């Protein structure tokens, strides 16, 4: 007994020592800012960025991404694949509790995945689970349960898919687990309006305390958190427009806030505020309609790419806080092909490319076979970089004999051109006259399998988001193999090949990758946002 007591005391001391090493100081309150309050705090109801920023503090998924976009343990302590790679079995962390003290078990996992597939669920996440065997039958009301979800014991759950599905970990990282003993009592069709959306019970590092609409959310530390209690005792999230929150940061009223590029100078001149610059997983591009025979000519797209001064967009319109992008994977993504050739800014080479393809200049515009290189280019309002960038691109293309007429519109209106409807209001296929060019941004997911919906024949509207009409089977085959291959090194090779192909074929002409800017008071330590978001190491934040 004495030995057991001594061992127990040693373990307690070791745990306390480890906690002290991670947290030089335990306690205190940090206040962070975001520019809008969340709509609701149920992570399975159409979550926005503002929702997710709070939800990831309160809830957990089975796995979570690492800094290099691999996956690591969260609620799942470990996982194994079956020999045929179609079944993944998750072993949960021991002793995990919901914030109300109830045990978190494999039944909560099964409940969450099943609820998303319910015919009455209307939260926007069904596509994440439809790959699970039996999910379709359950969703269509033809089965009473999902055959591909098996609870083996309190800590073990298995998920089976109809075919090998490599992004299964990415899928599970995007689904936060809900407590069955709470949400199981609420009809799934009522989740959007239920009071739990403003008073959530999760399993994460912070417990919900209060939500003062239009003002703040207050969270308190989960001192029994399975991954170790946060250093902070309290975390407050304040809401307000960007300028108001920035002023609060400079005054020391909040400890961290996003920083708009035009306000960088005021942050840099504040001695107690540190600026952090983070590459994002999003980029802007010029999309082309390949159904238009003029844009189907690869020489035209290549010349356009050579003619656009993307570095001028970064330096002049983004104040240097961005990067030029040469393919559909930014450098911060694991699928980025390191050997990709940079797209040069070379108007002379652009001119030669068009000359060699038979496009002759006449009156400042190029023509061939009675066809003139004149295009409409749509862009969205409300984004200063895109608005000013559209004019720069127009001028660049004019220099090489391509006439571009700019048309601005809000995003919902642009979508009506990219995803058109027929006279009866039903989705229809895109045709050559719907649009020519458009400027948009794309936020690539951690797993690039989503490109299947954008660059395969099967993904053309109304079945997917292949606005451009790109139908090269070689590119599509690389994407299919990438989705069905579990080995990460092989997947990287496949997506590298796809990235190189997109660099050469240019259905999207990549432009720039924006960077996110954050400011924090120097008294807030370990504040280290990265490409995963602002709260990735929130449990290690501490205040001096």
C-alpha positions as CSV (number, residue, x, y, z in Angstrom):
1,X,0.0,0.0,0.0
2,X,2.8,2.4,0.9
3,X,4.4,1.7,-2.5
4,X,1.1,2.4,-4.3
5,X,0.7,5.6,-2.4
6,X,4.2,6.7,-3.2
7,X,3.7,5.8,-6.9
8,X,0.4,7.7,-6.9
9,X,2.0,10.8,-5.4
10,X,4.9,10.6,-7.9
11,X,2.5,10.5,-10.8
12,X,0.6,13.5,-9.4
13,X,3.8,15.5,-9.0
14,X,5.0,14.5,-12.5
15,X,1.7,15.6,-13.9
16,X,1.8,18.9,-12.0
17,X,5.4,19.4,-13.2
18,X,4.5,18.8,-16.8
19,X,1.6,21.3,-16.5
20,X,3.9,23.9,-14.9
21,X,6.3,23.5,-17.8
22,X,3.6,24.0,-20.3
23,X,2.0,26.8,-18.3
24,X,4.5,29.2,-16.6
25,X,1.5,30.7,-15.1
26,X,-2.0,29.2,-14.5
27,X,-5.0,31.4,-14.2
28,X,-6.0,34.8,-15.5
29,X,-8.3,36.0,-18.3
30,X,-7.6,36.7,-22.0
31,X,-9.9,38.7,-24.2
32,X,-9.8,38.1,-27.9
33,X,-11.7,39.8,-30.7
34,X,-13.6,38.7,-33.8
35,X,-15.4,40.8,-36.3
36,X,-18.8,39.2,-36.0
37,X,-20.7,37.2,-33.4
38,X,-21.6,33.6,-34.2
39,X,-25.0,32.7,-35.5
40,X,-25.3,29.5,-33.4
41,X,-23.0,27.2,-31.4
42,X,-24.1,23.9,-32.8
43,X,-21.1,22.8,-35.0
44,X,-23.3,20.7,-37.2
45,X,-25.6,23.6,-38.3
46,X,-24.1,25.4,-41.3
47,X,-21.1,26.7,-39.3
48,X,-19.5,29.9,-40.4
49,X,-15.9,30.9,-39.6
50,X,-17.2,32.9,-36.7
51,X,-19.2,30.0,-35.4
52,X,-16.3,27.5,-35.7
53,X,-13.8,29.9,-33.9
54,X,-16.0,29.4,-30.8
55,X,-17.1,25.8,-31.3
56,X,-13.6,24.4,-31.6
57,X,-13.0,25.7,-28.0
58,X,-16.0,23.9,-26.7
59,X,-16.2,20.7,-28.7
60,X,-13.8,18.1,-30.1
61,X,-13.7,15.9,-33.2
62,X,-12.2,12.4,-33.4
63,X,-9.0,13.8,-34.9
64,X,-7.5,17.2,-35.6
65,X,-4.9,18.5,-38.1
66,X,-1.2,19.0,-37.4
67,X,0.7,22.0,-38.5
68,X,1.7,20.2,-41.7
69,X,-2.0,19.1,-42.3
70,X,-1.5,15.5,-41.3
71,X,-3.8,14.2,-38.5
72,X,-3.3,13.6,-34.8
73,X,-5.3,12.4,-31.8
74,X,-8.2,14.4,-30.4
75,X,-11.1,12.4,-29.0
76,X,-9.7,9.3,-30.7
77,X,-6.6,8.0,-28.9
78,X,-5.7,5.8,-31.9
79,X,-7.2,4.4,-35.1
80,X,-6.5,1.4,-37.4
81,X,-7.5,0.5,-40.9
82,X,-8.8,-2.9,-42.0
83,X,-6.8,-5.0,-44.5
84,X,-9.1,-3.8,-47.4
85,X,-8.8,-0.1,-46.1
86,X,-12.6,0.3,-46.1
87,X,-13.0,0.2,-42.3
88,X,-11.4,2.5,-39.8
89,X,-11.7,1.7,-36.1
90,X,-11.3,4.5,-33.6
91,X,-10.3,3.9,-30.0
92,X,-11.4,6.8,-27.8
93,X,-9.4,8.5,-25.1
94,X,-10.1,7.1,-21.7
95,X,-12.1,8.9,-19.1
96,X,-13.4,11.7,-21.3
97,X,-16.3,13.7,-19.8
98,X,-18.8,16.1,-21.2
99,X,-18.9,19.4,-19.4
100,X,-21.9,18.3,-17.4
101,X,-20.0,15.4,-16.0
102,X,-21.5,12.6,-18.2
103,X,-19.1,10.1,-19.8
104,X,-18.4,10.5,-23.5
105,X,-18.6,7.2,-25.2
106,X,-18.6,5.6,-28.7
107,X,-22.3,5.9,-28.6
108,X,-22.0,9.7,-28.8
109,X,-19.8,9.3,-31.9
110,X,-22.3,6.9,-33.6
111,X,-25.2,9.2,-32.6
112,X,-23.5,12.2,-34.2
113,X,-22.7,10.5,-37.5
114,X,-26.1,9.0,-37.7
115,X,-27.9,12.3,-37.0
116,X,-26.1,14.0,-39.9
117,X,-27.5,11.3,-42.2
118,X,-31.1,11.6,-40.9
119,X,-33.7,12.5,-43.6
120,X,-34.8,15.3,-41.3
121,X,-31.4,16.8,-40.7
122,X,-31.0,20.2,-42.4
123,X,-27.6,21.5,-41.3
124,X,-25.5,21.1,-44.4
125,X,-23.1,18.3,-43.4
126,X,-24.7,15.3,-45.0
127,X,-22.2,15.2,-47.8
128,X,-19.5,14.4,-45.1
129,X,-21.1,11.1,-44.1
130,X,-22.8,9.9,-47.3
131,X,-19.6,7.9,-48.1
132,X,-20.4,5.6,-45.1
133,X,-21.9,2.3,-46.0
134,X,-25.6,2.4,-45.5
135,X,-25.8,6.2,-45.0
136,X,-27.7,6.7,-48.2
137,X,-30.3,4.0,-47.4
138,X,-30.8,5.6,-43.9
139,X,-31.0,9.1,-45.4
140,X,-33.6,7.9,-47.9
141,X,-35.7,6.3,-45.2
142,X,-35.0,2.8,-46.4
143,X,-33.1,1.7,-43.3
144,X,-33.5,2.3,-39.5
145,X,-29.8,2.6,-38.9
146,X,-26.5,3.0,-40.8
147,X,-24.9,-0.4,-41.3
148,X,-21.4,1.1,-41.7
149,X,-21.3,2.5,-38.1
150,X,-20.6,-0.1,-35.4
151,X,-20.2,0.6,-31.7
152,X,-17.9,-2.2,-30.4
153,X,-17.7,-1.0,-26.8
154,X,-17.8,2.2,-24.8
155,X,-14.4,3.3,-26.2
156,X,-14.4,1.8,-29.7
157,X,-16.4,2.6,-32.8
158,X,-15.8,1.4,-36.4
159,X,-16.8,3.2,-39.6
160,X,-17.0,1.4,-43.0
161,X,-17.2,3.0,-46.4
162,X,-18.4,1.3,-49.7
163,X,-15.0,1.8,-51.3
164,X,-11.6,2.9,-50.2
165,X,-11.9,6.6,-49.1
166,X,-8.6,8.2,-48.3
167,X,-10.1,11.5,-47.0
168,X,-11.9,9.7,-44.1
169,X,-9.6,11.3,-41.5
170,X,-10.2,14.7,-43.1
171,X,-13.9,14.0,-42.9
172,X,-13.8,13.0,-39.2
173,X,-11.6,16.1,-38.4
174,X,-14.5,18.2,-39.7
175,X,-17.2,16.7,-37.6
176,X,-17.4,17.7,-33.9
177,X,-19.0,15.1,-31.7
178,X,-22.3,16.0,-29.9
179,X,-23.6,14.6,-26.6
180,X,-26.4,12.1,-27.3
181,X,-27.9,12.6,-23.8
182,X,-28.7,16.2,-24.8
183,X,-29.2,16.3,-28.5
184,X,-30.9,12.9,-28.7
185,X,-33.8,14.5,-26.8
186,X,-34.2,17.2,-29.5
187,X,-35.7,16.3,-32.9
188,X,-33.0,16.8,-35.4
189,X,-35.2,19.0,-37.6
190,X,-35.4,21.4,-34.6
191,X,-31.6,21.7,-34.0
192,X,-31.4,25.0,-35.9
193,X,-33.7,26.8,-33.5
194,X,-33.0,25.0,-30.2
195,X,-31.9,26.9,-27.1
196,X,-28.8,24.7,-26.9
197,X,-27.3,26.7,-29.7
198,X,-26.7,29.5,-27.2
199,X,-25.8,27.3,-24.3
200,X,-23.7,24.4,-25.6
201,X,-22.3,21.4,-23.6
202,X,-19.2,20.0,-25.1
203,X,-16.0,18.1,-24.2
204,X,-13.4,20.7,-25.2
205,X,-10.8,22.7,-23.3
206,X,-13.3,25.5,-22.4
207,X,-16.8,25.4,-20.9
208,X,-19.5,27.8,-22.1
209,X,-20.5,30.3,-19.5
210,X,-22.5,33.1,-21.1
211,X,-23.4,34.7,-24.4
212,X,-24.2,38.4,-24.4
213,X,-25.5,39.0,-27.9
214,X,-23.8,41.8,-29.7
215,X,-21.1,42.0,-27.1
216,X,-19.3,38.9,-26.0
217,X,-19.1,35.2,-25.2
218,X,-17.4,34.1,-21.9
219,X,-15.8,30.7,-21.5
220,X,-14.2,29.1,-18.5
221,X,-11.4,26.5,-18.3
222,X,-12.3,22.9,-18.3
223,X,-10.0,22.0,-15.5
224,X,-10.5,18.2,-16.0
225,X,-9.9,18.4,-19.8
226,X,-8.5,15.0,-21.0
227,X,-5.6,16.7,-22.8
228,X,-4.6,18.9,-19.9
229,X,-6.3,21.9,-18.5
230,X,-5.8,25.3,-20.2
231,X,-3.4,27.7,-18.7
232,X,-6.1,30.4,-18.6
233,X,-9.0,30.4,-16.2
234,X,-11.2,32.4,-18.5
235,X,-11.4,33.3,-22.2
236,X,-13.6,36.1,-23.4
237,X,-14.5,36.6,-27.1
238,X,-15.6,40.2,-27.9
239,X,-17.5,41.1,-31.1
240,X,-17.2,44.3,-33.1
241,X,-16.3,45.7,-36.5
242,X,-12.6,45.5,-37.5
243,X,-11.8,49.2,-36.7
244,X,-13.4,49.1,-33.3
245,X,-11.6,45.9,-32.3
246,X,-8.3,47.2,-33.6
247,X,-8.7,50.3,-31.5
248,X,-9.5,48.1,-28.5
249,X,-6.3,46.1,-29.2
250,X,-4.1,49.2,-29.4
251,X,-5.6,50.5,-26.2
252,X,-5.0,47.2,-24.4
253,X,-8.8,46.5,-24.0
254,X,-8.5,43.2,-25.9
255,X,-5.4,40.9,-25.9
256,X,-5.7,39.7,-29.6
257,X,-7.5,40.7,-32.7
258,X,-7.4,40.3,-36.5
259,X,-5.6,43.2,-38.2
260,X,-6.8,44.7,-41.5
261,X,-3.9,45.4,-43.9
262,X,-4.5,49.2,-44.0
263,X,-4.1,49.2,-40.2
264,X,-0.7,47.5,-40.0
265,X,1.2,50.7,-39.4
266,X,-0.8,51.5,-36.3
267,X,-0.1,48.1,-34.9
268,X,3.6,48.3,-35.7
269,X,3.8,51.6,-33.9
270,X,2.2,50.2,-30.7
271,X,5.0,49.0,-28.4
272,X,2.9,46.5,-26.5
273,X,1.4,44.8,-29.6
274,X,3.0,42.1,-31.6
275,X,2.1,41.4,-35.3
276,X,1.8,37.8,-36.6
277,X,1.6,37.1,-40.3
278,X,0.1,33.7,-41.4
279,X,-0.2,32.2,-44.8
280,X,-3.7,31.0,-45.6
281,X,-5.0,28.0,-47.5
282,X,-7.0,30.2,-49.9
283,X,-6.0,31.9,-53.1
284,X,-7.6,34.1,-55.8
285,X,-7.8,33.0,-59.4
286,X,-9.2,33.9,-62.8
287,X,-11.7,31.2,-63.9
288,X,-12.3,30.5,-67.6
289,X,-15.2,29.0,-69.4
290,X,-13.7,26.3,-71.6
291,X,-17.0,25.9,-73.5
292,X,-16.1,29.1,-75.2
293,X,-13.9,28.0,-78.1
294,X,-11.7,31.0,-77.8
295,X,-10.9,30.2,-74.2
296,X,-10.5,26.5,-75.0
297,X,-7.4,27.5,-76.9
298,X,-4.5,26.8,-74.5
299,X,-2.4,29.5,-76.1
300,X,-5.0,32.2,-75.1
301,X,-5.0,31.0,-71.5
302,X,-1.2,30.7,-71.3
303,X,-0.8,34.2,-72.8
304,X,-3.2,35.6,-70.3
305,X,-1.3,34.1,-67.4
306,X,2.0,35.5,-68.7
307,X,0.4,39.0,-69.1
308,X,-1.0,39.4,-65.6
309,X,1.3,41.2,-63.2
310,X,0.5,39.2,-60.1
311,X,3.5,40.6,-58.2
312,X,2.0,44.0,-58.6
313,X,-1.2,42.8,-57.1
314,X,0.7,41.6,-54.0
315,X,2.9,44.6,-53.6
316,X,0.5,47.3,-54.7
317,X,-2.9,46.0,-53.7
318,X,-2.1,43.7,-50.8
319,X,0.7,45.9,-49.3
320,X,3.1,43.0,-49.6
321,X,1.0,40.7,-47.4
322,X,0.5,37.8,-49.8
323,X,2.2,35.5,-52.2
324,X,2.0,34.8,-55.9
325,X,0.5,31.4,-56.6
326,X,1.6,29.2,-59.6
327,X,-0.8,26.3,-59.3
328,X,-4.0,25.2,-57.5
329,X,-2.1,24.4,-54.3
330,X,-0.5,27.2,-52.3
331,X,3.0,26.6,-50.9
332,X,1.5,26.1,-47.4
333,X,-0.5,23.0,-48.5
334,X,1.0,19.5,-48.3
335,X,0.0,18.8,-51.9
336,X,2.0,21.7,-53.3
337,X,4.5,20.4,-56.0
338,X,7.9,21.8,-55.1
339,X,9.1,21.4,-58.7
340,X,6.4,23.6,-60.2
341,X,7.6,26.2,-62.7
342,X,6.8,29.8,-61.8
343,X,4.4,31.5,-64.2
344,X,6.5,34.5,-65.4
345,X,5.2,38.0,-65.8
346,X,6.4,38.4,-69.4
347,X,4.2,40.5,-71.7
348,X,6.6,39.9,-74.6
349,X,6.3,36.1,-74.2
350,X,2.5,36.5,-74.0
351,X,2.6,38.4,-77.3
352,X,4.7,35.7,-78.9
353,X,2.5,32.9,-77.6
354,X,-0.5,34.5,-79.3
355,X,1.4,35.3,-82.5
356,X,2.6,31.7,-82.8
357,X,-1.0,30.5,-82.3
358,X,-2.2,32.7,-85.2
359,X,-3.9,35.5,-83.2
360,X,-3.1,38.6,-85.2
361,X,-3.2,42.1,-83.8
362,X,-5.4,44.7,-85.5
363,X,-6.6,47.9,-84.0
364,X,-5.3,46.9,-80.6
365,X,-7.3,43.7,-80.5
366,X,-6.3,40.2,-81.7
367,X,-8.4,38.1,-84.1
368,X,-8.3,34.8,-85.9
369,X,-10.7,33.3,-88.4
370,X,-13.2,36.1,-87.9
371,X,-13.2,35.7,-84.1
372,X,-11.9,38.5,-81.8
373,X,-10.4,38.1,-78.3
374,X,-13.1,40.0,-76.4
375,X,-14.3,38.7,-73.1
376,X,-16.6,39.7,-70.2
377,X,-14.9,39.3,-66.8
378,X,-17.1,39.1,-63.7
379,X,-15.9,39.9,-60.2
380,X,-17.5,40.4,-56.8
381,X,-18.0,43.6,-55.0
382,X,-16.9,44.2,-51.4
383,X,-13.4,42.9,-51.8
384,X,-11.0,45.8,-52.5
385,X,-8.2,43.6,-53.7
386,X,-10.4,41.9,-56.3
387,X,-12.1,45.2,-57.3
388,X,-8.8,46.9,-58.0
389,X,-7.2,43.7,-59.2
390,X,-9.8,43.4,-61.9
391,X,-8.9,46.8,-63.3
392,X,-5.2,45.9,-63.3
393,X,-5.8,42.6,-65.1
394,X,-8.0,44.4,-67.6
395,X,-5.1,46.8,-68.4
396,X,-2.5,44.0,-68.5
397,X,-4.6,42.0,-71.0
398,X,-5.3,45.1,-73.1
399,X,-1.5,45.4,-73.6
400,X,-1.4,42.0,-75.4
401,X,-4.5,42.6,-77.5
402,X,-7.2,41.0,-75.4
403,X,-10.2,43.2,-74.7
404,X,-11.9,42.6,-71.3
405,X,-15.2,44.2,-70.3
406,X,-15.5,44.3,-66.5
407,X,-18.8,43.5,-64.8
408,X,-19.1,43.8,-61.0
409,X,-21.8,42.1,-58.9
410,X,-22.4,40.6,-55.5
411,X,-21.5,37.0,-54.8
412,X,-25.0,35.6,-55.0
413,X,-25.5,37.2,-58.4
414,X,-22.2,35.7,-59.7
415,X,-23.3,32.3,-58.6
416,X,-26.4,32.5,-60.8
417,X,-24.0,32.7,-63.8
418,X,-21.7,29.9,-62.6
419,X,-24.6,27.6,-61.5
420,X,-27.4,28.7,-63.8
421,X,-31.1,27.6,-63.7
422,X,-33.6,27.0,-66.4
423,X,-36.9,28.8,-67.0
424,X,-38.5,26.7,-64.4
425,X,-36.0,27.5,-61.8
426,X,-34.2,24.2,-61.9
427,X,-30.4,23.8,-62.1
428,X,-29.1,23.3,-65.6
429,X,-25.8,22.8,-67.4
430,X,-23.5,25.7,-68.1
431,X,-23.2,26.8,-71.7
432,X,-20.6,29.0,-73.5
433,X,-22.7,32.1,-73.3
434,X,-23.3,32.1,-69.5
435,X,-19.9,33.7,-68.8
436,X,-16.4,34.1,-70.1
437,X,-14.0,34.9,-67.2
438,X,-14.5,35.5,-63.5
439,X,-12.4,36.3,-60.5
440,X,-13.0,34.4,-57.3
441,X,-11.2,33.1,-54.2
442,X,-10.9,29.4,-53.3
443,X,-10.3,28.1,-49.8
444,X,-8.8,24.7,-50.3
445,X,-9.5,22.1,-47.7
446,X,-6.8,20.1,-45.8
447,X,-7.6,17.2,-48.2
448,X,-7.7,18.1,-51.9
449,X,-10.1,15.4,-52.9
450,X,-12.8,18.1,-53.2
451,X,-11.2,19.0,-56.5
452,X,-13.1,16.0,-57.9
453,X,-16.2,18.2,-58.0
454,X,-14.3,21.0,-59.8
455,X,-12.2,19.3,-62.4
456,X,-14.0,16.2,-63.6
457,X,-16.7,15.7,-66.3
458,X,-19.0,14.3,-63.6
459,X,-18.7,17.5,-61.6
460,X,-20.1,19.8,-64.2
461,X,-23.1,21.8,-63.1
462,X,-25.8,20.9,-62.0
463,X,-23.9,17.9,-60.5
464,X,-21.0,19.7,-59.1
465,X,-18.8,22.9,-59.3
466,X,-16.9,22.4,-62.5
467,X,-17.8,25.9,-63.7
468,X,-14.9,25.9,-66.2
469,X,-16.0,22.7,-68.1
470,X,-12.6,21.1,-67.7
471,X,-12.9,17.5,-68.8
472,X,-9.3,16.2,-69.3
473,X,-9.6,12.5,-68.3
474,X,-5.9,12.4,-67.2
475,X,-6.5,15.1,-64.6
476,X,-9.7,13.4,-63.4
477,X,-8.0,10.0,-63.1
478,X,-5.3,11.5,-60.9
479,X,-8.0,12.9,-58.6
480,X,-9.9,9.6,-58.5
481,X,-6.7,7.7,-57.6
482,X,-5.9,10.3,-54.9
483,X,-9.3,9.8,-53.3
484,X,-8.9,6.0,-53.3
485,X,-5.3,5.7,-52.2
486,X,-4.5,5.6,-48.5
487,X,-0.7,5.8,-48.6
488,X,0.1,9.4,-48.0
489,X,3.3,9.5,-50.0
490,X,1.5,8.0,-53.0
491,X,-1.3,10.5,-52.6
492,X,1.2,13.4,-52.5
493,X,2.7,12.2,-55.7
494,X,-0.7,12.0,-57.4
495,X,-1.7,15.5,-56.3
496,X,1.7,16.9,-57.2
497,X,1.1,15.5,-60.8
498,X,-2.3,17.1,-60.8
499,X,-0.9,20.4,-59.6
500,X,1.7,20.4,-62.4
501,X,-0.9,19.6,-64.9
502,X,-3.1,22.5,-63.8
503,X,0.0,24.8,-64.0
504,X,0.3,23.9,-67.7
505,X,-3.3,23.7,-68.7
506,X,-4.6,26.7,-66.7
507,X,-8.4,26.2,-66.5
508,X,-8.0,28.4,-63.5
509,X,-5.3,31.1,-63.8
510,X,-3.9,31.3,-60.3
511,X,-3.2,34.8,-58.9
512,X,-2.3,35.4,-55.3
513,X,-2.5,33.9,-51.8
514,X,-3.6,36.2,-49.1
515,X,-2.0,36.3,-45.6
516,X,-3.9,36.6,-42.4
517,X,-2.7,39.2,-39.9
518,X,-3.2,39.1,-36.1
519,X,-2.1,41.4,-33.4
520,X,-1.7,40.4,-29.7
521,X,-0.7,42.2,-26.6
522,X,2.8,41.1,-25.5
523,X,1.4,40.1,-22.1
524,X,-0.5,37.3,-23.9
525,X,2.1,34.5,-24.3
526,X,2.2,31.5,-26.7
527,X,-0.3,33.2,-29.1
528,X,0.7,31.4,-32.3
529,X,-2.0,31.2,-35.0
530,X,-1.1,29.2,-38.1
531,X,-2.8,27.9,-41.3
532,X,-5.2,25.9,-39.1
533,X,-6.6,29.0,-37.5
534,X,-6.2,31.4,-34.6
535,X,-7.0,29.0,-31.7
536,X,-4.8,26.0,-32.5
537,X,-2.7,26.2,-29.3
538,X,-5.3,28.0,-27.1
539,X,-4.7,25.7,-24.1
540,X,-1.1,27.0,-23.9
541,X,-1.9,30.7,-23.9
542,X,-1.1,32.4,-20.7
543,X,-1.2,36.0,-19.4
544,X,1.6,37.8,-17.6
